[in-house]
Amino acid sequence: MKALRLTTQKRIKELEQEIETLRRENEEKDKEIARLEKEKERLRQERNQLKEELEAARRAAKRQAAPFFEGQTEGQAETAWPQEGSELWAQSASWGASECR
């Protein structure tokens, strides 16, 4: 009976030590979770800030004016229609006439 009591007391001590070890591990895990939650929030704020900056840059890019252009490029016609008095001018007068009838 005495041997049974000793083994029982020994087992109780072992379990108490194990419980204490588990409590310490649990506290460490809780601290790690808190640290990770703070890091997650910081990263979320950084992401939101970067999204806002990206949207602002996109809006600014849309507002940029086209480059200023002077003169004509080589081979570019001065007007879209034939000049008055030219051979094409005479032909252009009859272009729509057949479709109107």
ABEGO torsion letter per residue (X at the ends): XAAAAAAAAAAAAAAAAAAAAAAAAAAAAAAAAAAAAAAAAAAAAAAAAAAAAAAAAAAAAAABBBBBBBEBBBGBBABABBBBGBAAAAAAAAAAAAAAX
